[in-house]
Amino acid sequence: MAKLSVIPGAASVERLNALVIAQDAQTEPVVRVHSERGAARFATPSAPAVVSRSPRLAQALREARVIVRRLEVIIDNAPPEGTRVRVEVNLAGQTQILDLNTLPRSLPPDGISFVVASCFDAEFKMGEKLRAALRSELSGHPTASFQLWVGDNVYLDVPGFSSDDQPYRQTLARYLDYFLGSSYASARGLHPNFTTYDDHDLWNDYPEEQFQLPRSRGALRRDYVSAGLECLELFQSNLNMNRVSTKGSSFRIDFKEVSFFVAGTRTQRGRADSAASGFVPLMSDPELAALAAWCQNLQQPGILVLGQPLWMAPIDNAFLGIADHNPPFFRAHYERIWTILRQSSFDMLIVSGDIHYSRLMRLSMQNAANRNVFELVTSPASEIPTFLSTVGSFTLGTAPKQDHTTPEAPSVVAGSAQKLKAECLFGTGSSNSFARVTLRPLGSAGVKVGASFVDYARGPAAFARAEAVKGVPKWGTKNYSECHEPSVCVLRMR
């Protein structure tokens, strides 16, 4: 029987992207689209250009009997508040439906709410619980309008591939595990999705070599890198909108009252040993220039989205190749980013994931009056196994167990080019969690931010239990038992 998935991508007021994936289909899927207001039509639905540029990926798709079609729904005469769009896909007697709202041009009076998630390991099959949580109403937040996935969305390196050198077949198979007919794909089908990436979307600490992954070094490396990047482009990146450069993965999401810059800091970063001078890039020059221009020209508060937190102690030596090099390691670009943030006319919210615990912080620039940067980090959506339980599952056949990481933060980060005071509102080490963020317009006063961490293993709408965050003082005087605050801060003009 044919398998079918329809996964929405990014949305704007007049556009919605989606991906149709089918396996063992004898015919092309039949797609119909309708919008409640405005006239819905397709841009030409066709295989993404990446397939035609990649004969080896196209061959792997044929061998797996898989077709992938990118749909672009255009809403003519779209109302400024957005509209309801219905996409119906029929294949061999099966029907899948996306029933979604496009995004408004301006934040509605009660605000807009979105999901932030990262680090979903499919091994523990948490997709159904995640879907239930994403569908639930959450106290203090309006209904979610979109999902923002900020990295490790597909674990290509856990579990490891087999020893035979078939990079495109193996990489494609892993993507199909996640995106074809899975509960994870169903959960991501509830809202439009914006996506950036981190190391496990290729392999741990990419582009560094990994001792446990032969494919990360030597003769195997080139083809596995190509397969990983091309599948990332096909299944994830090409569903975004508004890229800031032709070859990069950074993009923007714009509302009248707030603007997002989603920075690609993984696929074009340099290797730690790549320059004798010590300079190693975190991102491409065109994307860094676009980030600077965005920040300097903001007419409204900004939200910077990254695959890894900014506020981390630098990793200068990856022990046995298993630690992650993080933004502070890339000293020149790291200092440049902090300088860019300081020069902005507005407060900034940073949104990130990766570190397998969640925390919400305020970073005050002590050498620049009235300069606030807030950082929300959330992960994991589904935690990886513990090392010992992984070994036990291979040697004894026992079931793996999820890991748990205690939230922490450094009090000082070298190389930030600023004197910063770090404070933490709350955090959690929940092994199955995501964040909900709400932005409410306050006119000329700015945008009010509300935020919560949801522990969806406890229940579909259960706030995570707040834990102390080691290494930094508490922000404010309130003691939180749960990670929920409808009025975290106001992003203001400085």
C-alpha positions as CSV (number, residue, x, y, z in Angstrom):
1,M,0.0,0.0,0.0
2,A,1.3,3.5,-0.8
3,K,2.5,5.7,2.0
4,L,1.6,9.4,2.0
5,S,2.7,12.5,4.0
6,V,1.7,16.1,3.6
7,I,3.8,18.5,5.7
8,P,3.3,22.3,5.7
9,G,6.2,24.6,5.5
10,A,6.4,28.3,5.9
11,A,3.4,30.7,5.5
12,S,2.9,34.4,5.0
13,V,-0.3,36.4,4.5
14,E,-0.6,35.4,0.9
15,R,1.4,32.1,0.6
16,L,1.7,28.6,2.1
17,N,4.4,26.1,1.2
18,A,4.0,22.4,1.7
19,L,5.7,19.1,0.8
20,V,4.0,16.0,-0.5
21,I,5.9,12.7,0.0
22,A,4.6,9.4,-1.4
23,Q,6.1,6.0,-1.6
24,D,5.0,3.0,-3.8
25,A,2.6,5.3,-5.6
26,Q,1.4,4.2,-9.0
27,T,0.1,7.6,-9.9
28,E,0.8,11.2,-9.1
29,P,-1.1,12.6,-6.1
30,V,-4.1,14.7,-6.9
31,V,-4.1,18.0,-5.0
32,R,-6.9,20.5,-4.5
33,V,-6.7,23.7,-2.6
34,H,-9.3,26.1,-1.2
35,S,-9.2,29.3,0.9
36,E,-12.0,30.9,2.9
37,R,-11.2,34.3,1.6
38,G,-9.2,35.3,-1.4
39,A,-8.7,33.1,-4.4
40,A,-6.3,30.1,-3.8
41,R,-4.2,28.8,-6.7
42,F,-1.0,26.8,-7.1
43,A,2.3,28.0,-8.4
44,T,3.4,25.1,-10.7
45,P,3.7,22.0,-8.3
46,S,6.8,20.2,-9.3
47,A,9.8,18.4,-7.9
48,P,12.2,20.9,-6.2
49,A,15.1,22.0,-8.3
50,V,17.5,20.3,-5.9
51,V,16.5,16.9,-7.3
52,S,17.3,17.8,-10.8
53,R,20.7,19.3,-9.6
54,S,21.5,16.1,-7.7
55,P,21.4,13.0,-9.9
56,R,22.4,10.8,-7.0
57,L,19.6,11.9,-4.8
58,A,17.1,11.6,-7.7
59,Q,18.4,8.0,-8.2
60,A,18.0,7.2,-4.5
61,L,14.4,8.5,-4.7
62,R,13.7,6.3,-7.7
63,E,15.2,3.2,-6.0
64,A,13.1,3.8,-2.9
65,R,10.0,4.4,-5.1
66,V,9.5,7.8,-3.5
67,I,8.2,11.0,-5.1
68,V,8.5,14.4,-3.5
69,R,6.5,17.4,-4.6
70,R,6.8,20.9,-3.4
71,L,3.5,22.8,-3.3
72,E,3.3,26.6,-3.3
73,V,-0.2,27.9,-2.6
74,I,-0.8,31.5,-3.6
75,I,-3.7,33.5,-2.2
76,D,-4.8,36.3,-4.5
77,N,-6.4,39.2,-2.9
78,A,-5.5,37.9,0.5
79,P,-7.0,39.7,3.5
80,P,-4.4,41.3,5.8
81,E,-5.5,39.2,8.8
82,G,-4.8,36.0,6.8
83,T,-7.2,33.3,5.8
84,R,-8.0,29.6,6.3
85,V,-6.5,27.4,3.6
86,R,-7.4,23.8,3.0
87,V,-5.1,21.5,1.0
88,E,-6.5,18.1,0.1
89,V,-4.2,15.4,-1.3
90,N,-5.6,12.1,-2.7
91,L,-3.5,9.1,-3.6
92,A,-4.6,5.5,-4.2
93,G,-7.7,5.9,-2.0
94,Q,-6.0,7.8,0.7
95,T,-6.7,11.4,1.6
96,Q,-4.6,13.7,3.7
97,I,-5.8,17.3,4.5
98,L,-4.0,20.4,5.7
99,D,-6.4,22.9,7.3
100,L,-4.3,25.8,8.3
101,N,-4.4,29.6,8.7
102,T,-2.0,31.8,6.8
103,L,-0.2,34.4,8.9
104,P,-1.4,38.0,9.3
105,R,0.5,41.1,8.3
106,S,0.1,42.6,11.7
107,L,-0.1,41.0,15.2
108,P,-3.7,40.7,16.3
109,P,-4.7,42.7,19.4
110,D,-4.6,39.5,21.6
111,G,-1.2,38.6,20.1
112,I,0.2,35.8,18.1
113,S,1.5,32.6,19.7
114,F,4.0,30.1,18.2
115,V,5.8,26.9,19.2
116,V,9.6,26.6,19.5
117,A,11.1,23.1,19.5
118,S,14.4,21.4,18.8
119,C,16.1,18.1,19.3
120,F,13.5,15.4,18.5
121,D,14.9,11.9,18.7
122,A,12.4,9.6,17.0
123,E,13.6,6.5,18.9
124,F,11.2,7.1,21.8
125,K,8.1,7.5,19.5
126,M,6.8,10.6,21.3
127,G,5.1,12.0,18.2
128,E,1.5,11.2,19.2
129,K,2.0,12.9,22.6
130,L,3.7,15.8,20.9
131,R,0.7,16.2,18.5
132,A,-1.8,16.1,21.3
133,A,0.2,18.8,23.2
134,L,0.5,21.0,20.1
135,R,-3.3,20.8,19.6
136,S,-4.1,21.7,23.2
137,E,-5.1,25.1,24.4
138,L,-2.5,26.5,26.7
139,S,-3.4,28.9,29.6
140,G,-2.1,32.4,28.9
141,H,-1.5,31.9,25.2
142,P,-3.8,32.2,22.2
143,T,-4.0,29.3,19.7
144,A,-0.6,28.7,18.1
145,S,-0.2,30.1,14.6
146,F,3.1,28.4,13.6
147,Q,5.9,26.1,14.6
148,L,9.6,27.2,14.7
149,W,12.0,24.2,14.6
150,V,15.4,25.4,15.5
151,G,17.7,22.3,14.9
152,D,18.3,18.6,15.3
153,N,15.0,18.1,13.6
154,V,16.3,14.8,12.2
155,Y,19.0,12.7,13.9
156,L,21.0,11.4,11.0
157,D,23.7,9.9,13.4
158,V,21.5,8.2,16.0
159,P,21.4,5.3,15.4
160,G,24.5,5.0,13.2
161,F,24.2,3.9,9.6
162,S,25.4,0.5,8.5
163,S,29.0,0.0,7.4
164,D,28.2,-0.3,3.7
165,D,28.9,2.9,1.8
166,Q,25.5,4.0,0.4
167,P,25.3,7.6,1.6
168,Y,22.2,8.7,-0.4
169,R,20.2,5.6,0.2
170,Q,20.9,5.6,3.9
171,T,20.4,9.4,4.4
172,L,17.1,9.3,2.4
173,A,15.9,6.3,4.5
174,R,16.5,8.2,7.7
175,Y,14.5,11.2,6.4
176,L,11.7,8.9,5.4
177,D,11.6,7.5,9.0
178,Y,10.9,11.0,10.2
179,F,8.7,12.5,7.5
180,L,6.8,9.7,5.8
181,G,3.8,8.6,7.7
182,S,5.2,9.0,11.2
183,S,3.5,10.6,14.2
184,Y,6.3,13.2,14.2
185,A,5.2,14.2,10.6
186,S,1.6,14.3,11.8
187,A,2.6,16.6,14.7
188,R,4.4,19.0,12.3
189,G,1.3,19.0,10.1
190,L,-0.8,20.9,12.6
191,H,0.7,24.4,11.8
192,P,2.9,26.1,9.2
193,N,6.6,25.3,9.9
194,F,9.7,27.5,9.8
195,T,12.9,25.6,10.1
196,T,16.6,26.0,10.8
197,Y,19.2,23.3,11.5
198,D,21.9,22.1,13.8
199,D,24.6,19.5,13.9
200,H,22.5,16.3,14.2
201,D,20.8,17.2,11.0
202,L,24.1,16.0,9.6
203,W,26.1,14.5,12.5
204,N,27.2,15.5,16.0
205,D,29.3,18.7,15.9
206,Y,29.3,18.9,12.1
207,P,31.6,19.8,10.3
208,E,34.1,18.3,12.8
209,E,35.1,14.7,12.5
210,Q,33.6,12.2,14.9
211,F,35.7,9.2,16.1
212,Q,32.6,7.0,16.3
213,L,31.4,7.9,12.8
214,P,33.7,6.7,10.0
215,R,31.6,8.5,7.4
216,S,32.6,11.8,9.0
217,R,36.2,11.5,7.8
218,G,38.4,10.1,5.1
219,A,37.1,8.9,1.7
220,L,33.5,8.5,3.0
221,R,33.1,12.0,4.2
222,R,32.4,13.9,0.9
223,D,29.5,11.8,-0.2
224,Y,27.8,11.7,3.2
225,V,28.1,15.5,3.5
226,S,26.6,15.9,0.0
227,A,23.8,13.5,0.8
228,G,23.0,15.2,4.1
229,L,23.0,18.7,2.7
230,E,20.9,17.7,-0.3
231,C,18.3,15.9,1.8
232,L,18.2,18.8,4.2
233,E,17.5,21.1,1.2
234,L,14.9,18.9,-0.2
235,F,12.9,18.0,2.9
236,Q,13.5,21.1,5.1
237,S,15.2,24.2,3.7
238,N,13.2,24.6,0.5
239,L,10.0,25.0,2.5
240,N,11.2,28.3,4.1
241,M,10.6,31.7,2.6
242,N,12.4,35.0,2.2
243,R,16.0,33.8,2.2
244,V,18.5,36.6,2.7
245,S,21.1,35.2,0.3
246,T,21.0,32.8,-2.7
247,K,23.4,30.2,-1.3
248,G,22.6,30.4,2.4
249,S,19.9,29.1,4.6
250,S,19.1,32.3,6.7
251,F,15.7,33.8,6.2
252,R,13.3,36.3,7.6
253,I,9.7,36.3,9.0
254,D,8.2,39.8,9.1
255,F,5.1,41.3,10.8
256,K,4.4,45.0,11.1
257,E,5.2,45.0,14.8
258,V,8.1,42.5,15.0
259,S,10.7,40.9,12.7
260,F,12.5,37.6,12.9
261,F,15.9,36.8,11.5
262,V,16.5,33.0,11.4
263,A,20.3,32.7,11.0
264,G,21.9,29.7,9.4
265,T,25.0,29.0,11.5
266,R,25.6,25.3,10.8
267,T,25.8,24.4,7.1
268,Q,28.5,26.9,6.2
269,R,30.6,27.1,9.3
270,G,34.3,26.3,9.1
271,R,36.2,23.5,10.7
272,A,38.1,24.2,13.8
273,D,41.4,23.4,12.1
274,S,40.5,25.1,8.8
275,A,42.6,28.3,9.3
276,A,46.1,28.7,10.7
277,S,45.4,32.3,11.6
278,G,42.7,31.1,14.1
279,F,39.8,32.6,12.2
280,V,37.0,30.1,11.6
281,P,33.6,31.4,10.2
282,L,30.4,30.7,12.0
283,M,28.3,31.6,8.9
284,S,28.8,32.9,5.4
285,D,29.8,36.5,4.8
286,P,26.6,37.4,2.9
287,E,24.4,36.1,5.7
288,L,26.4,37.9,8.4
289,A,26.1,41.1,6.4
290,A,22.4,40.5,6.0
291,L,22.1,40.0,9.7
292,A,23.9,43.3,10.4
293,A,21.7,45.1,7.9
294,W,18.6,43.7,9.4
295,C,19.5,44.7,12.9
296,Q,20.6,48.2,11.9
297,N,17.5,48.9,9.9
298,L,14.9,47.5,12.2
299,Q,11.7,49.6,12.4
300,Q,10.3,47.3,15.1
301,P,11.6,44.9,17.8
302,G,13.6,41.9,16.5
303,I,13.9,38.2,17.3
304,L,17.1,36.4,16.3
305,V,16.7,32.7,15.9
306,L,19.8,30.4,16.1
307,G,20.4,26.7,16.2
308,Q,22.6,27.1,19.3
309,P,22.5,29.6,22.2
310,L,24.7,32.7,22.2
311,W,25.1,32.6,26.0
312,M,27.4,29.6,26.4
313,A,30.9,29.0,27.6
314,P,33.0,28.4,24.5
315,I,34.0,24.9,23.5
316,D,37.7,25.1,22.7
317,N,38.4,21.4,22.6
318,A,35.9,18.7,21.6
319,F,37.0,15.8,23.8
320,L,37.1,12.6,21.7
321,G,35.2,14.5,19.1
322,I,31.9,14.4,21.0
323,A,31.5,17.9,22.4
324,D,29.8,20.6,20.4
325,H,31.7,23.7,19.1
326,N,29.3,26.5,19.9
327,P,29.1,30.2,18.7
328,P,31.6,31.6,21.2
329,F,34.2,29.3,19.8
330,F,34.0,31.3,16.5
331,R,35.4,34.4,18.2
332,A,35.5,36.9,15.4
333,H,31.9,36.3,14.2
334,Y,30.7,35.9,17.8
335,E,32.1,39.4,18.7
336,R,30.6,40.8,15.6
337,I,27.1,39.4,16.4
338,W,27.2,40.9,19.9
339,T,28.3,44.3,18.4
340,I,25.4,44.1,16.0
341,L,23.0,43.4,18.8
342,R,24.3,46.4,20.8
343,Q,23.9,48.7,17.9
344,S,20.2,47.8,17.3
345,S,17.6,50.5,18.1
346,F,15.4,47.9,19.8
347,D,15.6,45.2,22.5
348,M,16.3,41.8,21.1
349,L,14.9,38.4,21.9
350,I,17.1,35.4,21.0
351,V,15.4,32.0,20.4
352,S,17.4,28.8,20.3
353,G,17.7,25.1,21.3
354,D,20.3,22.4,21.2
355,I,21.6,22.1,24.8
356,H,19.0,19.5,26.1
357,Y,17.6,21.7,28.8
358,S,15.5,24.9,28.7
359,R,16.0,28.3,30.2
360,L,14.9,31.9,29.9
361,M,17.4,34.7,30.6
362,R,18.0,38.4,30.6
363,L,21.4,39.7,29.5
364,S,21.9,43.3,30.4
365,M,24.7,45.2,28.7
366,Q,26.5,47.0,31.6
367,N,28.7,49.1,29.3
368,A,25.7,50.3,27.2
369,A,22.8,51.8,29.1
370,N,19.3,50.5,28.3
371,R,20.5,47.6,26.2
372,N,18.6,44.4,26.9
373,V,19.0,41.1,25.2
374,F,16.6,38.2,26.3
375,E,17.4,34.6,25.4
376,L,14.9,31.7,25.3
377,V,16.4,28.3,24.9
378,T,14.3,25.2,24.6
379,S,15.2,21.5,24.1
380,P,14.8,18.6,23.8
381,A,11.5,17.9,22.2
382,S,12.4,14.2,22.7
383,E,15.7,13.5,24.5
384,I,18.3,11.1,23.2
385,P,19.1,7.9,25.2
386,T,21.7,7.8,28.0
387,F,25.1,6.4,26.9
388,L,24.8,3.4,29.3
389,S,21.3,2.5,28.1
390,T,22.4,2.7,24.5
391,V,25.3,0.3,25.2
392,G,22.9,-2.0,27.0
393,S,20.4,-2.0,24.1
394,F,23.2,-3.2,21.8
395,T,24.8,-5.7,24.2
396,L,21.9,-7.0,26.4
397,G,18.9,-6.1,24.3
398,T,17.5,-3.9,27.1
399,A,15.3,-0.9,26.2
400,P,17.1,2.5,26.0
401,K,16.2,5.2,28.5
402,Q,16.0,8.9,28.0
403,D,18.7,11.1,29.3
404,H,18.2,14.1,31.6
405,T,20.3,17.2,31.7
406,T,20.4,19.8,34.5
407,P,19.9,23.4,33.4
408,E,22.8,25.7,33.8
409,A,24.3,28.9,32.4
410,P,27.7,30.7,32.6
411,S,27.9,33.9,34.5
412,V,30.5,35.3,32.0
413,V,31.2,34.4,28.4
414,A,34.5,35.4,26.9
415,G,34.5,37.1,23.6
416,S,31.0,38.7,23.8
417,A,32.7,42.1,23.3
418,Q,30.3,43.4,25.9
419,K,30.2,43.6,29.7
420,L,27.0,41.5,30.4
421,K,25.0,40.8,33.5
422,A,23.3,37.4,33.2
423,E,20.1,36.5,35.1
424,C,17.7,33.6,34.7
425,L,13.9,33.7,35.2
426,F,13.4,29.9,35.1
427,G,14.5,26.7,33.5
428,T,13.8,23.0,33.3
429,G,15.5,19.8,32.5
430,S,12.4,18.1,31.1
431,S,13.3,15.4,28.7
432,N,10.2,16.0,26.5
433,S,9.4,19.7,26.1
434,F,8.9,22.6,23.9
435,A,8.3,26.3,24.3
436,R,5.2,28.5,23.6
437,V,5.9,32.1,23.0
438,T,3.3,34.8,22.7
439,L,3.9,38.3,21.3
440,R,1.3,41.0,22.1
441,P,1.4,44.4,20.4
442,L,1.6,47.5,22.7
443,G,1.7,50.2,20.0
444,S,4.6,52.6,20.3
445,A,5.5,51.0,23.6
446,G,6.8,47.8,21.9
447,V,5.9,44.2,22.0
448,K,5.1,42.2,25.2
449,V,6.5,38.7,25.4
450,G,4.9,35.8,27.2
451,A,6.7,32.4,27.4
452,S,6.2,28.9,28.8
453,F,8.0,25.6,28.7
454,V,5.6,22.6,28.2
455,D,6.4,19.2,29.5
456,Y,4.2,17.2,27.2
457,A,5.0,13.8,28.8
458,R,3.2,15.0,31.9
459,G,0.1,15.9,30.0
460,P,-0.9,17.7,26.8
461,A,-1.0,21.2,28.4
462,A,1.3,20.7,31.4
463,F,3.8,23.4,32.2
464,A,7.2,22.1,33.0
465,R,8.3,22.1,36.6
466,A,10.7,25.0,37.2
467,E,14.3,24.1,38.3
468,A,17.1,26.2,39.6
469,V,19.6,27.1,36.8
470,K,23.1,26.6,38.0
471,G,25.7,29.3,37.5
472,V,23.6,32.5,37.4
473,P,21.5,34.5,39.8
474,K,17.7,34.7,39.7
475,W,16.0,37.3,37.6
476,G,13.5,39.2,39.7
477,T,11.9,38.3,43.0
478,K,9.2,35.8,42.0
479,N,9.7,32.1,42.8
480,Y,8.4,29.9,40.0
481,S,7.1,26.4,40.6
482,E,6.2,26.1,36.9
483,C,7.8,27.5,33.8
484,H,5.1,29.9,32.8
485,E,5.1,33.7,32.6
486,P,2.5,35.6,30.5
487,S,4.5,38.9,30.8
488,V,8.2,38.0,30.6
489,C,9.4,41.4,29.2
490,V,8.6,44.2,26.8
491,L,10.8,44.6,23.7
492,R,11.2,48.3,23.5
493,M,12.9,50.9,21.4
494,R,16.1,51.9,23.1
